[in-house]
Amino acid sequence: MLLIIISVLLGATGQLLVKIGAKHLELDFSSAHLLQSLLAISKNVSVMSGVVLYGLSFILWVKVLSKVELSYAYPFVGLGYIVILCFSYFVFKEDISLFRAMGTLLIMVGVVFVARS
């Protein structure tokens, strides 16, 4: 269970770092600017740190899946939604609608049900 939580938190943190880095990028994926955009991404410390955390999350996830059933482990990925929602609200100052908050609450309830099964 601990590896599942760590993997999910690493993935969510990676996503947050990618978002932070992406705010400072102006990307153009047309053929004339593709290489320039890819280089800009590769030089962005926040984005690349996020990619590293994704990689670590993946390695842990492989370990998790070698030990537990996928139908048990996968719903815990929903915990990432909760982490992202909180950071989006408190760090990025995003508006969170009632429906989005209710949906996230339902995800939390589902994760609790799965954890107890």
C-alpha positions as CSV (number, residue, x, y, z in Angstrom):
1,M,0.0,0.0,0.0
2,L,2.8,2.4,0.8
3,L,4.4,1.9,-2.6
4,I,1.1,2.6,-4.3
5,I,0.8,5.9,-2.4
6,I,4.4,6.9,-3.1
7,S,4.0,6.1,-6.8
8,V,0.8,8.2,-7.0
9,L,2.3,11.1,-5.1
10,L,5.4,11.0,-7.4
11,G,3.2,11.0,-10.5
12,A,1.1,13.9,-9.2
13,T,4.1,15.9,-8.1
14,G,5.6,15.3,-11.6
15,Q,2.5,16.7,-13.2
16,L,2.6,19.8,-11.0
17,L,6.3,20.4,-11.9
18,V,5.4,20.0,-15.6
19,K,2.6,22.6,-15.2
20,I,5.0,25.0,-13.4
21,G,7.5,24.6,-16.2
22,A,5.0,24.7,-19.0
23,K,3.8,28.2,-17.9
24,H,7.2,29.5,-19.0
25,L,7.3,27.9,-22.4
26,E,6.0,29.1,-25.7
27,L,5.8,26.1,-27.9
28,D,5.2,25.8,-31.6
29,F,5.1,22.2,-32.9
30,S,4.9,23.2,-36.5
31,S,7.7,21.5,-38.6
32,A,9.6,24.8,-38.8
33,H,9.8,25.2,-35.0
34,L,9.5,21.6,-33.7
35,L,13.2,21.1,-32.8
36,Q,13.4,24.5,-31.1
37,S,10.3,23.7,-29.0
38,L,11.7,20.3,-28.0
39,L,15.0,21.9,-27.0
40,A,13.1,24.4,-24.9
41,I,11.3,21.6,-23.1
42,S,14.5,19.7,-22.5
43,K,16.2,22.8,-21.0
44,N,13.3,23.5,-18.7
45,V,14.3,22.3,-15.2
46,S,10.8,22.1,-13.8
47,V,9.5,20.1,-16.8
48,M,12.5,17.8,-16.8
49,S,12.2,17.3,-13.0
50,G,8.6,16.4,-13.5
51,V,9.6,13.8,-16.2
52,V,12.1,12.3,-13.8
53,L,9.4,12.0,-11.1
54,Y,7.1,10.4,-13.7
55,G,9.9,7.9,-14.4
56,L,10.3,7.1,-10.7
57,S,6.6,6.7,-10.3
58,F,6.5,4.3,-13.2
59,I,9.3,2.2,-11.7
60,L,7.5,1.9,-8.4
61,W,4.2,1.2,-10.2
62,V,5.8,-1.8,-12.0
63,K,6.9,-3.0,-8.5
64,V,3.4,-2.6,-7.2
65,L,1.9,-4.5,-10.1
66,S,4.3,-7.3,-9.5
67,K,2.8,-7.8,-6.0
68,V,-0.9,-6.8,-6.1
69,E,-3.9,-7.2,-8.4
70,L,-4.4,-4.5,-11.0
71,S,-8.0,-4.2,-10.0
72,Y,-6.9,-3.3,-6.5
73,A,-4.0,-1.0,-7.3
74,Y,-5.3,1.0,-10.2
75,P,-8.2,2.8,-8.4
76,F,-5.6,4.4,-6.1
77,V,-4.4,6.4,-9.1
78,G,-7.5,8.5,-8.4
79,L,-5.7,9.9,-5.3
80,G,-3.6,11.9,-7.8
81,Y,-6.8,13.8,-8.7
82,I,-7.2,14.9,-5.1
83,V,-3.6,16.0,-4.8
84,I,-3.8,17.9,-8.1
85,L,-7.1,19.5,-7.2
86,C,-5.7,20.8,-3.9
87,F,-2.5,22.2,-5.5
88,S,-4.5,23.7,-8.3
89,Y,-6.6,25.6,-5.9
90,F,-4.0,26.6,-3.3
91,V,-0.8,27.0,-5.5
92,F,-2.2,27.9,-9.0
93,K,-5.2,29.8,-7.6
94,E,-7.5,28.0,-10.0
95,D,-11.3,28.1,-9.5
96,I,-12.7,24.8,-8.4
97,S,-16.4,24.4,-9.3
98,L,-18.8,22.6,-7.1
99,F,-19.2,19.8,-9.6
100,R,-15.4,19.3,-9.8
101,A,-15.1,19.2,-6.0
102,M,-18.0,16.8,-5.8
103,G,-16.5,14.6,-8.5
104,T,-13.2,14.5,-6.6
105,L,-15.1,13.6,-3.4
106,L,-16.7,10.7,-5.2
107,I,-13.3,9.5,-6.3
108,M,-12.1,9.6,-2.7
109,V,-15.1,7.5,-1.6
110,G,-14.4,5.0,-4.4
111,V,-10.7,4.7,-3.3
112,V,-11.8,4.0,0.3
113,F,-14.2,1.3,-0.9
114,V,-11.4,-0.3,-3.0
115,A,-8.9,-0.1,-0.1
116,R,-11.4,-1.9,2.2
117,S,-12.1,-4.7,-0.3
